[in-house]
Amino acid sequence: MVKRLIQKGYIGLVIVFLYAPILVLMVLSFNGSKYRSKWGGFTFKWYRELLENEKILNALWTTLLLALLSALLATVLGTLAAVAMNRMKKLPKAIMMSITNIPILNSEIVIGISMMLLYFAISFSLGFTSVLLALTAAHMPYVILNVLPKLRQTSRSTYEAALDLGASPIFAFFKIVLPDIFPGVLSGFMLAFTLALDDFVITHFTKDAKVSTLSTVIYAETRRGIEPEIYALSTIMFTVVLVILIVMNRMKASAAKKLAEQQK
């Protein structure tokens, strides 16, 4: 009994440390006062002003566009790389796996500075494209590591049977292999999108003054004080992500239930 209470208390403490800061942020987004230490009454003022703040909205649009494009590129390139690695022999595959793990184990500041130096070395101008390429390169390994386990679970005989029946390799891949590994591809895309969405270090070193993302705008505002509109935007983003997770979990549970009923 005591052991169970200690376990529940520990889990509760972890949850408090994880979500208490988010709860504070959400409360501040409805605070009528501009100062965090003073409660000015409940208001939607900062949400209305958020819709009129062009700087934050432009930064949000740039952030979403960069995250989406880099995640798509990383997913396509990472999936193709995973398929190629899955067909390699043991030694080359082990070498490629070690190379894939390097960006994940490296700190982002090393990746950001190295990408910046590479751009300077080849006289590539910094801007939207440089950030996009840097984020794609940094997050592609995460896609590879999500897709590879699914490829190991698939049966190669089905793919070869499709080829024997006259299907082209590309057609067989999209009709046979891709549906089997799609959960891994989707997980890799979501992970790459999430990592790119809140990336600061790589973006900071590979952008120019014309490119502003949410992370760089918030960092610039910490010197003179964060605007309450940022609290409102963060609350909206957290709520959207929470709703998406709930819907996805419900869909997975429903699909698993239907599958179990069909098997019976």
N, C-alpha and C positions, 0 to 999 in steps of 0.2 A: 504493500500500500504506500509506504513512505517512498520507495524507489519510484513508483509510478508518479507520485506527486512531484518529485524532484525532476523527473523527465519532462513532465508537462510544464513545470515552472521554467525549466531551461529553454524549452521550445518557445514558450510565451515571451521570455526575455529576448530571444533572438528576433522574434517577429516585431517586438517593440522597437529594437534598435534599427531594424530594417525599414519600418514603415512610419515611425514617429516623425522623422524629418519630412516625409512626404505629406503627412497629415498637417504639420505646421505650415508647410508651403500652401496647401489647399485652403487652410483657414485664412492665411494672409492675403490670398487672392480675393477674398470677400471683405477684407478690412477697409473701411472707409478712410482710414488715416494712411498717409504715405509712409509713416514711420512704423517700424516693426514693433517697437516697445509700447505703442499706444494703440488702443482699440477705438476706432472711430465709428463703429456701427456697421451693420451688415449692408453691403452694397454690391451691385453689378457694374460699378463705374469702370473698373479696370478692364473688364471684358469688352465694354463698349469702346474704350480708348484703344484697346488692342486692335480692333478692326480699323482704326484710323491711323495707326502707327505704321507708316510706310517702311521705315527702317527695319522693324522687326518682321513685318510681313514679307519683305524682299529677302531677308535672311532666312526666313522659314521656307520660302519657295526654293531658294538656292540649295538649302540643306536637303529638302525632300528630293529635288531633282538629282543632286549628286548621289544621294543614298540609293535612289532607285536605279539610276543608270549604272553606277559602280556595282551594285548587287546583281543586276542583270548580266553585265559583262563578266563578273567574277563567277556567276553561276554557269554560264555557257562555257567559259574557258576551263573552269574547275571541273565540270562534268566531263568534258573531252579529255582533260588530263587524267582524271580518275579512270576512265575507260582504257586509256593507253597504259597507265601504270598497272592496271589489273591484268593485262595480257603479257606483262614483262616476266622474265625469269626471276628467280629468287634474289640473286645478287644485285642486278640493276634496280629491281623494285625496292630493295632495302636501302640502296643509295638514294633513290628518289624520295623515299619516305623521310629519310634524314634531312634532305634538302627542304622538303615541304614543312617540316617541323621547325626549321630555323626562324622564319618570320613570326611564328606563334610564340616561341620561347624568347625571342628578342623583344626588348622594350620598344615602344612606339617612337620614342625620341631618336633611337638609332635609325629606325626605318625612315623617319621624317627627314633627318639630316642627310642620310645617304641618298635619298631621292632628290633632295634639293641640290646636293653636290653633283649628282648625275645630270640633272637638267642644266646646271651651269657648265658642265664639261662639254655637253653636246650643243650648247647655245640654244636651248629650248626655253622659250619665254614662260614665265610663271603666270598662271591664270586658272580659269575654270578647267581647261583640258588637263593641265598638270596635276591638279587636285584629283580629278577623275581617274587618271591613270595610276596615281599613287595609291588611292583607296582601293582600286581594283586589284593591284598587285599585293597589297597588304592583306586583303581579306579572301583572296582566292584559295589559300591553303585551308581555310575553314570549310569551304565548299568541298574540297577534295576529301577531307577527313569525314565528311557527312555522307558522301556518295560511295566511297570505297566499301564500307561495310555492307551496303545494300547490293553492290555488285557481287560481293562474295556469296551472298545468299541466293543469287539468281542461278538458274541452270543454263549452262552454255549449250546444252543439247537442243533446247527449244529454238535458240537462235540459229544453230547450224541446220536444224530441220527446215526452218523457213528459207534458208539459203538453198538447200537442196530442192525445195519446191519451186524455185525460180525467183524468189524475192531478192531484190538488190540489197546490199549491206545497209544502205541508208534507210530504206523502207523497213527492213527487219529491225533495225535499231529503234526507230520511232514506234513501231507497232508491237515489238516484243520486249525489248530491253527497257526502254524509257518508262513504260507503265509500271514495271516492277521496281525500278529505282526512284520513281517519282517522289515518294515520301522523303527520301534522303536529299533529293534535289531541292524540294520545297524547304526542308529544314536548313539546308545550306544557304538558300536565298534569304530566308528570314533572318538567319544569323548575320550574314553579310550586310543586309539592310540595317539591322539594329546597330551593328558596330559602326557603320558609316554614318548613321544618323547622329550619334553623339560624339563622333571623333573630333578631337581638338588638336592634338600634337602634330599628326601628319598634315592636317589641313593648314595649320599655322605655318609650317615650314615650306609648304609647296604652293601657297597662294600669293597673289599680289594684293595691292591695296584695294583693287576694284571688286574683289570677291569677298563677300561677308556671309558667314554661316551663323547659326544660332550660338554655337559654342564660342566662336571668336567675338561675337557681339556681346555676349554675357561676360566674357573675360575682360573686354574693354570697359564694360560698365562697372566692374567691381572696384575700379579705382575711384569712381565718384559716387557709387551707390547704385544698386540694381533697381531698375524701374519696376513698379508693381505689375505692369503689363506682362513681364516675364513670368511672374507667379501665376497669372491667369493662363498664359499659354502653356506652362508646364502642367497645370491642372487639367487642361483640355487634353493634352497629349497622354497623360497618365490614364485618364478616363477612357480614351479611345483604345489604348493598348489593353486595358483591363477588359473592356467589352469584347474586343477581338479574341482574347484568350478564353473568355467564358464561352463564347459562341463556338470556337474551335474545339474546346473540350467537350461541349455538348454534342457536337457533330461526330467527334471520334467515339464518344460513348454510345451514341445512337447507331453508328455504323458497326461497332463491335457487337452490340446487342442483336442487330439484324443478322450479322454473320453467324453468331452463336445459335440463333433460332433456325437458320437455314441448315446448319450442320446437324441439328437434332432431327 
